[in-house]
Amino acid sequence: MDPSERQEKYRGRLRTEGGTDTLELHGPTPWDVNLEDFREIPDLRLAVREGSPQPTVNLRGSSADTRVTVTDPMRIRVLGDVTSTLEVDIRRAAPGTSQHHKVALLEGEVDELVLRSGALSVQRNGARIRRLSTHTDTRIDFEVDRLALHQSGLAITPAPNLSIGAVVDGRDRPTGPVKVSFNAESGNQGVTIRRLEGDFRIQLEHLILTVDENDESATVTGQSGGAASTLHVPKGRTLTGISIPFDENVDLWLDEDATLRNFSGRCRIDKAAGATIEAAQGESFQYVGVRSGRPDTGDRVRGLTLRGVHIEPGREGRSRLVELTEVRVLEPAINLKTYPDQWRRPFRSIDSLRKRAKNDPDKEKAVDDLLDCTYFYQELDTLIADKCGSGAIRSRTAWNRARAQHLRSRRTERWMYGLFRLVGYGQRPIPPLLAWIGLALAATLAAIGLGADVSPTPGEFATLWLYLLFTPFVVLRLAAETQAPNTDLFIGLDPLQRQLILPMQVLVLAAFLFLLAAIRNYMRSSLPRLLGRRI
């Protein structure tokens, strides 16, 4: 439209200031605004004349290059296909309050709406916003396909059972995760987000948040104190990179076949039967129990798969193990750094520690905690017998069970366990492997020290070491006369000195046998399950 024609049509209401055209409305009579009249104008402001009642505006026509900014409260009907971007930027508060006036969308569909300040309401079953970009805290009582957050720290108050297509990071220069709070108006209502796009830190306040999928990561926190909020993953859906901090009051509700991958932080379960929770590679998450007040604990975790779960050892940990008797797969993460010092360095038995702690309540409690740790690992080893397909985990757990028996052992038995520990309690291959190599090396040095005729060249030293290393594969020779000519590696040693080497050869043989036993235990705990179970 020609500028003169436009001025004539909107006589007395259209003014231009600083490159922005302002259309000033007044009176309750509905105003018709055809955006095709402003096709070549980039910015159009809709304002209300001071002192006038709230008007109703009928927007029609199409002008994709025109941005329409609403600066005062009004009611809007969108008639037909309006492609312009609609902005709400109300900076005046309602008289006598600190609350901004609202812009009410009564009818029609808006493709994109930007909320910079003020408040927004949408008539349900009469109007719709496809994409909403917000720069301020807001209440959303309408379904939206895409919600873009342009600031960190925003508070969103959703209507009950609200559905949002996608929540995205709309910031121009992201620095860290987007912090957003979803606050329930009353009760423990729910909101569904079909997709999270970006890195989010979400705070829930008495809310059930359902997320179908995400493309990066999200940290979910809950309101401190009071009833817990809940993160819900629907059936068959997979979320990646979700984290719940250890001190937050958030429960997990996973439908059957739902999956949390690369999960970290704290895991308190409302319901997760038939679901899967996995930590990131080399990481772990902590299981702190099933939501209190649930009598059907077993049913809530029946068929659950837990990989990389850390259960704090001790009395509470033993209670957690009882809750997990119905899980399908349990692959615990074992971090000895979280254990009492006496567990990692069992120089004294529990009986000895209890005598030393007499009349000292703090030390007595520490001994009781240590005793609970020993029973915890005994029960954990029994629990994962048919629930864990990882040989490394099974062997580490069995090693800790032997450590528990070591701590509870009496004096004579304790010395035997001390020697047994040098070869990994027959459960871990590395200690007996090192003992086998080390004892063979010690026997070699002892033979040379006793006068064996071995030149100091690496070749002859290695030949003698390999001979002693592979003692288990040859018949032990009790005297040099039994050897074939020119094969005696102990030339220079008399019969008594040869007998002194014999016990060391026996120790090399014992270390080798413990190595075979540890490898057997490792393979026995993993290979049959990997071949015969769907782990």
C-alpha positions as CSV (number, residue, x, y, z in Angstrom):
1,M,0.0,0.0,0.0
2,D,1.2,3.5,-0.8
3,P,2.2,5.5,2.3
4,S,-0.3,8.2,1.6
5,E,-3.1,5.6,1.2
6,R,-2.0,4.0,4.5
7,Q,-2.1,7.3,6.3
8,E,-5.5,8.1,4.9
9,K,-6.8,4.6,6.0
10,Y,-5.5,4.9,9.5
11,R,-6.0,8.6,9.8
12,G,-5.1,9.9,13.3
13,R,-3.9,6.6,14.6
14,L,-0.7,5.9,12.7
15,R,2.5,7.8,13.5
16,T,6.2,7.2,12.6
17,E,9.0,7.7,15.1
18,G,12.6,6.6,14.7
19,G,11.9,4.2,11.8
20,T,9.1,2.4,13.7
21,D,5.4,2.8,12.8
22,T,3.0,2.9,15.8
23,L,-0.7,2.2,15.4
24,E,-2.5,3.8,18.4
25,L,-5.8,2.2,19.3
26,H,-8.5,3.3,21.6
27,G,-12.0,2.3,22.7
28,P,-13.5,-1.1,23.1
29,T,-14.7,-1.4,19.5
30,P,-12.9,-4.2,17.6
31,W,-10.2,-2.8,15.4
32,D,-9.3,-4.4,12.1
33,V,-5.6,-4.4,11.2
34,N,-4.7,-5.8,7.8
35,L,-0.9,-6.6,7.8
36,E,-0.8,-6.4,4.0
37,D,-1.2,-2.7,4.4
38,F,2.3,-2.7,6.2
39,R,4.0,-5.1,3.9
40,E,7.1,-2.9,3.3
41,I,7.4,-1.8,7.0
42,P,9.7,-3.9,9.1
43,D,8.4,-2.9,12.6
44,L,4.8,-2.1,13.6
45,R,3.9,-1.3,17.2
46,L,0.3,-1.8,18.4
47,A,-0.3,0.6,21.3
48,V,-3.3,1.8,23.3
49,R,-4.0,5.5,23.8
50,E,-3.5,6.4,27.4
51,G,-6.7,6.3,29.4
52,S,-8.6,4.2,26.9
53,P,-10.1,0.8,27.8
54,Q,-8.5,-2.4,26.6
55,P,-9.3,-2.8,22.9
56,T,-9.8,-5.9,20.7
57,V,-7.8,-6.3,17.6
58,N,-8.6,-8.4,14.6
59,L,-5.3,-9.2,12.8
60,R,-5.5,-10.4,9.3
61,G,-3.4,-10.6,6.1
62,S,0.1,-11.8,5.5
63,S,3.4,-9.9,5.8
64,A,6.3,-12.2,6.5
65,D,8.8,-9.3,6.8
66,T,6.8,-7.3,9.3
67,R,7.4,-7.7,13.0
68,V,4.3,-6.7,15.1
69,T,5.1,-5.6,18.7
70,V,2.3,-5.3,21.2
71,T,3.3,-2.7,23.9
72,D,0.0,-2.4,25.8
73,P,-2.7,-4.9,27.1
74,M,-5.2,-5.9,24.5
75,R,-7.2,-8.8,23.1
76,I,-6.2,-10.3,19.8
77,R,-8.0,-12.4,17.2
78,V,-5.9,-13.8,14.4
79,L,-8.0,-14.3,11.3
80,G,-6.6,-16.4,8.5
81,D,-3.0,-17.1,7.8
82,V,-0.8,-14.5,9.5
83,T,2.9,-15.1,9.0
84,S,4.3,-12.1,10.8
85,T,6.2,-12.5,14.0
86,L,4.2,-11.3,17.0
87,E,6.1,-9.8,20.0
88,V,4.7,-8.9,23.4
89,D,6.7,-6.3,25.2
90,I,4.5,-4.7,27.9
91,R,6.6,-2.6,30.4
92,R,3.7,-0.9,32.2
93,A,2.4,-2.7,35.3
94,A,-1.3,-2.9,36.2
95,P,-2.4,0.0,38.4
96,G,-1.7,-0.6,42.1
97,T,0.2,-3.9,41.4
98,S,3.6,-5.1,40.3
99,Q,2.1,-7.4,37.8
100,H,2.2,-6.7,34.0
101,H,-1.0,-6.5,32.1
102,K,-1.8,-9.4,29.9
103,V,-2.1,-9.8,26.2
104,A,-4.9,-12.3,25.5
105,L,-5.0,-14.4,22.3
106,L,-8.7,-15.2,21.8
107,E,-8.7,-16.9,18.4
108,G,-6.5,-18.1,15.6
109,E,-3.0,-19.5,15.2
110,V,0.3,-17.6,15.6
111,D,3.3,-19.2,14.0
112,E,5.9,-17.4,16.2
113,L,5.4,-15.3,19.3
114,V,8.2,-13.6,21.2
115,L,7.5,-12.7,24.9
116,R,9.9,-10.1,26.0
117,S,8.0,-8.7,29.0
118,G,4.5,-8.8,30.3
119,A,2.1,-11.7,30.5
120,L,0.3,-13.9,28.0
121,S,-2.9,-15.9,28.1
122,V,-4.3,-18.0,25.3
123,Q,-8.0,-19.1,25.0
124,R,-8.0,-22.9,25.0
125,N,-9.7,-24.6,22.1
126,G,-9.8,-21.3,20.4
127,A,-6.2,-20.1,19.8
128,R,-2.8,-21.7,19.3
129,I,0.8,-20.7,19.3
130,R,3.2,-22.9,17.4
131,R,6.5,-21.4,18.5
132,L,7.0,-19.4,21.7
133,S,10.3,-17.6,22.5
134,T,10.4,-16.1,26.0
135,H,12.8,-13.7,27.7
136,T,10.9,-13.5,30.9
137,D,9.2,-15.7,33.5
138,T,5.8,-16.8,32.3
139,R,2.8,-19.0,32.8
140,I,1.9,-21.3,30.0
141,D,-1.6,-22.6,29.8
142,F,-1.6,-23.7,26.2
143,E,0.1,-26.4,24.1
144,V,3.1,-25.2,22.2
145,D,5.2,-27.0,19.5
146,R,8.5,-25.2,20.4
147,L,9.5,-23.2,23.5
148,A,12.8,-21.3,23.2
149,L,14.4,-19.9,26.3
150,H,16.4,-16.8,25.7
151,Q,17.7,-16.3,29.3
152,S,19.0,-18.6,32.0
153,G,17.2,-18.7,35.3
154,L,13.6,-18.4,33.9
155,A,10.6,-19.7,35.8
156,I,7.9,-21.5,33.8
157,T,4.5,-22.2,35.4
158,P,2.7,-24.8,33.3
159,A,-0.9,-25.5,33.4
160,P,-1.9,-29.0,34.6
161,N,-1.1,-31.8,32.0
162,L,0.6,-29.3,29.7
163,S,2.3,-30.7,26.6
164,I,5.3,-28.9,25.0
165,G,6.8,-30.2,21.7
166,A,10.4,-29.1,22.2
167,V,12.3,-26.9,24.7
168,V,15.4,-25.3,23.2
169,D,18.2,-23.1,24.1
170,G,17.5,-19.8,22.4
171,R,20.4,-17.8,23.7
172,D,22.6,-16.1,21.2
173,R,25.8,-16.8,23.2
174,P,25.3,-19.8,25.5
175,T,27.5,-19.9,28.6
176,G,26.9,-23.1,30.5
177,P,23.6,-24.9,30.8
178,V,20.2,-23.2,30.6
179,K,18.7,-23.0,34.1
180,V,14.9,-23.2,34.1
181,S,12.4,-23.8,36.8
182,F,9.1,-25.6,36.3
183,N,6.7,-24.6,39.1
184,A,3.4,-26.4,39.8
185,E,0.5,-24.1,40.6
186,S,-1.1,-26.6,43.0
187,G,-0.7,-30.3,43.8
188,N,1.7,-32.6,42.0
189,Q,0.7,-31.9,38.4
190,G,2.5,-33.0,35.3
191,V,4.1,-31.5,32.2
192,T,5.3,-33.3,29.1
193,I,8.2,-32.3,27.0
194,R,8.6,-34.3,23.9
195,R,12.2,-33.2,23.2
196,L,15.0,-31.3,25.1
197,E,17.4,-29.6,22.7
198,G,20.5,-28.3,24.5
199,D,22.2,-28.6,27.9
200,F,19.7,-27.9,30.7
201,R,19.6,-27.6,34.4
202,I,15.9,-28.1,35.3
203,Q,14.4,-27.4,38.7
204,L,11.1,-29.1,39.5
205,E,8.8,-27.9,42.3
206,H,6.1,-30.6,43.1
207,L,5.9,-31.6,39.5
208,I,6.0,-34.7,37.4
209,L,8.1,-34.0,34.3
210,T,7.8,-36.4,31.4
211,V,10.5,-36.2,28.7
212,D,10.3,-38.3,25.6
213,E,13.9,-37.7,24.3
214,N,16.9,-35.3,24.5
215,D,19.8,-34.6,22.3
216,E,22.4,-33.5,24.9
217,S,22.2,-33.5,28.7
218,A,20.1,-32.3,31.5
219,T,20.5,-32.0,35.3
220,V,17.2,-32.3,37.2
221,T,16.9,-30.9,40.7
222,G,14.0,-30.8,43.1
223,Q,12.6,-28.3,45.6
224,S,14.3,-28.8,48.9
225,G,12.0,-30.3,51.5
226,G,8.4,-31.4,51.1
227,A,7.1,-33.9,48.5
228,A,9.5,-35.1,45.9
229,S,9.1,-34.2,42.2
230,T,9.4,-36.9,39.6
231,L,11.2,-37.4,36.3
232,H,9.1,-39.7,34.1
233,V,10.5,-41.5,31.0
234,P,7.7,-43.1,28.9
235,K,7.7,-46.6,27.6
236,G,10.3,-47.4,25.0
237,R,12.0,-44.0,25.3
238,T,15.7,-43.3,25.9
239,L,17.2,-40.3,27.6
240,T,21.0,-39.6,27.5
241,G,23.1,-37.6,29.9
242,I,20.5,-37.1,32.6
243,S,21.9,-36.2,36.1
244,I,20.2,-35.9,39.5
245,P,22.5,-34.4,42.2
246,F,23.0,-36.4,45.4
247,D,21.2,-33.9,47.6
248,E,18.1,-33.4,45.5
249,N,14.6,-34.6,46.1
250,V,13.7,-36.1,42.7
251,D,12.3,-39.6,42.0
252,L,12.7,-41.6,38.8
253,W,9.6,-43.1,37.2
254,L,10.6,-45.2,34.2
255,D,8.0,-47.2,32.2
256,E,8.8,-50.6,30.8
257,D,11.6,-50.7,28.2
258,A,12.5,-47.0,29.1
259,T,16.2,-46.3,29.3
260,L,18.5,-43.8,31.0
261,R,22.0,-43.8,29.4
262,N,25.0,-42.0,30.7
263,F,23.1,-41.4,33.9
264,S,25.0,-39.8,36.8
265,G,24.3,-38.6,40.3
266,R,21.5,-39.9,42.5
267,C,18.9,-42.6,41.8
268,R,15.8,-42.8,43.9
269,I,13.1,-44.9,42.3
270,D,9.4,-44.4,42.2
271,K,8.9,-47.0,39.6
272,A,11.3,-48.7,37.1
273,A,10.1,-52.3,36.5
274,G,11.5,-53.6,33.2
275,A,13.5,-50.4,32.6
276,T,17.3,-49.8,32.2
277,I,19.6,-47.4,34.0
278,E,23.2,-47.2,32.8
279,A,26.1,-45.0,33.9
280,A,28.6,-43.5,31.5
281,Q,31.6,-45.6,30.6
282,G,34.0,-45.6,33.6
283,E,31.5,-43.6,35.7
284,S,28.8,-44.6,38.3
285,F,25.6,-43.4,39.8
286,Q,24.4,-43.9,43.4
287,Y,21.3,-45.9,44.2
288,V,19.6,-44.5,47.4
289,G,16.5,-46.6,47.5
290,V,12.9,-46.9,46.5
291,R,10.5,-44.1,47.2
292,S,9.4,-44.3,50.9
293,G,5.9,-45.4,51.7
294,R,5.8,-48.0,48.9
295,P,4.9,-51.5,50.2
296,D,5.3,-53.1,46.7
297,T,9.1,-52.5,46.5
298,G,9.9,-55.7,44.6
299,D,7.3,-55.0,42.0
300,R,8.6,-51.5,41.4
301,V,12.1,-52.8,40.4
302,R,11.2,-56.2,39.0
303,G,13.1,-56.8,35.8
304,L,15.2,-53.6,36.2
305,T,18.7,-53.4,34.7
306,L,21.3,-51.4,36.7
307,R,24.7,-51.0,35.2
308,G,27.4,-48.9,36.9
309,V,25.4,-48.5,40.1
310,H,27.2,-47.6,43.3
311,I,25.5,-48.7,46.6
312,E,27.0,-47.2,49.7
313,P,28.4,-50.1,51.8
314,G,27.1,-50.5,55.3
315,R,23.8,-50.9,57.1
316,E,21.8,-48.8,54.7
317,G,23.5,-50.5,51.8
318,R,22.4,-53.9,53.1
319,S,18.8,-52.5,53.1
320,R,19.3,-51.4,49.5
321,L,20.4,-54.9,48.5
322,V,17.2,-56.4,49.9
323,E,15.2,-54.0,47.7
324,L,17.1,-55.2,44.6
325,T,16.5,-58.9,44.9
326,E,14.0,-58.8,41.9
327,V,16.2,-56.9,39.5
328,R,17.2,-58.6,36.2
329,V,20.7,-57.3,35.9
330,L,22.9,-55.8,38.6
331,E,26.4,-54.6,37.7
332,P,27.7,-52.6,40.7
333,A,30.5,-50.1,40.5
334,I,33.0,-50.7,43.3
335,N,35.0,-47.7,44.5
336,L,37.3,-48.6,47.4
337,K,38.1,-44.9,48.0
338,T,34.6,-44.6,49.6
339,Y,35.3,-47.4,52.1
340,P,36.7,-47.1,55.6
341,D,40.5,-47.0,55.9
342,Q,40.5,-50.3,57.8
343,W,38.8,-51.9,54.8
344,R,41.6,-50.8,52.4
345,R,44.3,-51.6,55.0
346,P,43.2,-54.6,57.1
347,F,46.2,-54.7,59.4
348,R,43.9,-55.4,62.3
349,S,40.9,-57.7,62.8
350,I,37.5,-56.4,63.8
351,D,38.0,-58.1,67.2
352,S,41.2,-56.3,67.7
353,L,39.7,-53.0,66.7
354,R,36.8,-53.5,69.0
355,K,39.0,-54.0,72.0
356,R,40.9,-50.8,71.2
357,A,37.7,-48.9,70.8
358,K,36.3,-49.9,74.1
359,N,34.6,-46.9,75.9
360,D,35.1,-44.7,72.9
361,P,31.6,-44.3,71.2
362,D,33.0,-42.8,68.0
363,K,35.5,-45.6,67.5
364,E,32.9,-48.2,68.5
365,K,30.6,-46.9,65.8
366,A,33.4,-47.0,63.2
367,V,34.0,-50.7,64.1
368,D,30.2,-51.4,63.7
369,D,30.2,-49.7,60.3
370,L,33.2,-51.7,59.3
371,L,31.4,-54.9,60.3
372,D,28.3,-53.9,58.3
373,C,30.7,-53.4,55.3
374,T,31.9,-57.0,55.6
375,Y,28.3,-58.4,55.7
376,F,27.4,-56.0,52.8
377,Y,29.9,-57.6,50.5
378,Q,29.0,-61.1,51.5
379,E,25.4,-60.3,50.6
380,L,26.3,-58.5,47.4
381,D,28.4,-61.4,46.2
382,T,25.5,-63.7,46.7
383,L,23.0,-61.3,45.1
384,I,24.9,-60.8,41.8
385,A,25.7,-64.5,41.4
386,D,23.1,-64.8,38.6
387,K,22.6,-61.1,37.8
388,C,26.0,-60.0,36.6
389,G,27.7,-61.0,33.3
390,S,30.9,-59.0,33.9
391,G,33.8,-61.2,35.0
392,A,35.7,-58.2,36.2
393,I,32.9,-57.1,38.5
394,R,32.3,-60.7,39.8
395,S,35.9,-61.2,40.5
396,R,36.2,-57.8,42.3
397,T,33.2,-58.6,44.4
398,A,34.5,-62.0,45.3
399,W,37.8,-60.4,46.2
400,N,35.9,-58.0,48.6
401,R,34.0,-60.9,50.1
402,A,37.4,-62.6,50.9
403,R,38.6,-59.3,52.3
404,A,35.5,-59.3,54.5
405,Q,36.3,-62.8,55.8
406,H,39.9,-61.6,56.3
407,L,38.7,-58.8,58.6
408,R,36.5,-61.2,60.6
409,S,39.1,-63.9,60.9
410,R,40.8,-65.0,64.2
411,R,44.6,-64.8,64.8
412,T,45.8,-68.1,63.2
413,E,43.3,-67.9,60.3
414,R,44.3,-64.2,59.9
415,W,47.9,-65.1,59.0
416,M,46.7,-67.5,56.4
417,Y,44.4,-64.8,54.9
418,G,47.4,-62.4,54.9
419,L,49.4,-64.7,52.7
420,F,46.3,-65.5,50.7
421,R,45.9,-61.7,50.0
422,L,49.3,-61.6,48.3
423,V,47.8,-63.7,45.5
424,G,44.5,-61.8,45.3
425,Y,42.5,-64.2,47.4
426,G,42.4,-66.4,44.3
427,Q,40.0,-64.1,42.6
428,R,42.0,-61.4,40.8
429,P,44.5,-62.5,38.1
430,I,46.9,-59.6,38.4
431,P,48.3,-60.2,42.0
432,P,49.2,-63.9,41.4
433,L,50.7,-62.9,38.0
434,L,52.9,-60.4,39.6
435,A,53.8,-62.9,42.4
436,W,54.6,-65.5,39.8
437,I,57.0,-63.2,37.9
438,G,58.4,-61.7,41.1
439,L,59.1,-65.0,42.9
440,A,60.8,-66.3,39.8
441,L,63.0,-63.2,39.7
442,A,63.8,-63.6,43.4
443,A,64.7,-67.3,42.9
444,T,67.0,-66.3,40.0
445,L,68.8,-63.7,42.2
446,A,69.0,-66.2,45.1
447,A,70.7,-68.8,42.8
448,I,73.2,-66.3,41.6
449,G,73.8,-65.1,45.1
450,L,74.5,-68.7,46.2
451,G,77.2,-69.1,43.5
452,A,75.4,-70.4,40.4
453,D,77.8,-70.3,37.5
454,V,75.9,-67.7,35.4
455,S,77.6,-65.0,33.5
456,P,76.3,-61.4,34.0
457,T,75.1,-61.2,30.4
458,P,71.4,-60.5,29.9
459,G,71.0,-63.7,27.8
460,E,72.2,-66.2,30.5
461,F,70.3,-64.3,33.3
462,A,67.1,-64.4,31.2
463,T,67.6,-68.1,30.5
464,L,67.8,-68.9,34.2
465,W,64.9,-66.6,35.0
466,L,62.7,-68.2,32.3
467,Y,63.7,-71.7,33.6
468,L,62.5,-70.8,37.1
469,L,59.5,-68.9,35.8
470,F,58.3,-72.0,33.9
471,T,59.1,-74.4,36.8
472,P,55.4,-75.5,36.7
473,F,55.9,-76.9,33.2
474,V,58.8,-79.2,34.1
475,V,59.4,-82.0,36.6
476,L,61.0,-80.6,39.8
477,R,64.5,-81.9,40.0
478,L,65.5,-82.7,43.5
479,A,69.2,-83.3,42.6
480,A,71.5,-82.4,39.7
481,E,72.1,-86.1,39.0
482,T,68.6,-86.4,37.6
483,Q,69.2,-83.8,34.9
484,A,70.4,-84.6,31.4
485,P,74.0,-83.8,30.6
486,N,74.7,-80.2,29.7
487,T,71.3,-79.0,30.9
488,D,72.1,-78.2,34.5
489,L,71.5,-74.4,35.0
490,F,72.7,-74.6,38.7
491,I,76.3,-75.4,38.0
492,G,78.4,-74.2,40.9
493,L,75.8,-75.0,43.6
494,D,76.3,-77.9,46.0
495,P,73.4,-80.2,46.9
496,L,72.5,-78.2,50.0
497,Q,72.3,-75.0,48.1
498,R,70.2,-76.6,45.4
499,Q,67.8,-77.7,48.2
500,L,67.6,-74.0,49.3
501,I,66.4,-73.1,45.8
502,L,63.7,-75.8,45.9
503,P,61.2,-74.0,48.3
504,M,61.3,-70.9,46.0
505,Q,60.5,-73.1,43.1
506,V,57.6,-74.5,45.1
507,L,56.4,-70.9,45.7
508,V,56.7,-70.1,42.0
509,L,54.5,-73.1,41.3
510,A,52.0,-72.1,43.9
511,A,51.7,-68.6,42.5
512,F,51.2,-70.0,39.0
513,L,48.4,-72.3,40.3
514,F,46.7,-69.3,42.0
515,L,46.9,-67.5,38.7
516,L,45.2,-70.4,37.0
517,A,42.5,-70.5,39.7
518,A,41.9,-66.7,39.4
519,I,41.6,-66.9,35.6
520,R,39.2,-69.8,36.0
521,N,37.1,-67.9,38.5
522,Y,37.1,-64.9,36.2
523,M,36.0,-66.8,33.2
524,R,33.5,-69.0,35.1
525,S,31.7,-65.9,36.3
526,S,31.5,-64.3,32.9
527,L,31.7,-66.6,29.9
528,P,28.7,-68.9,30.6
529,R,26.5,-65.9,31.3
530,L,27.6,-64.1,28.2
531,L,26.9,-67.2,26.1
532,G,23.7,-68.3,27.8
533,R,22.0,-65.2,29.1
534,R,20.7,-62.1,27.4
535,I,22.9,-59.7,29.4
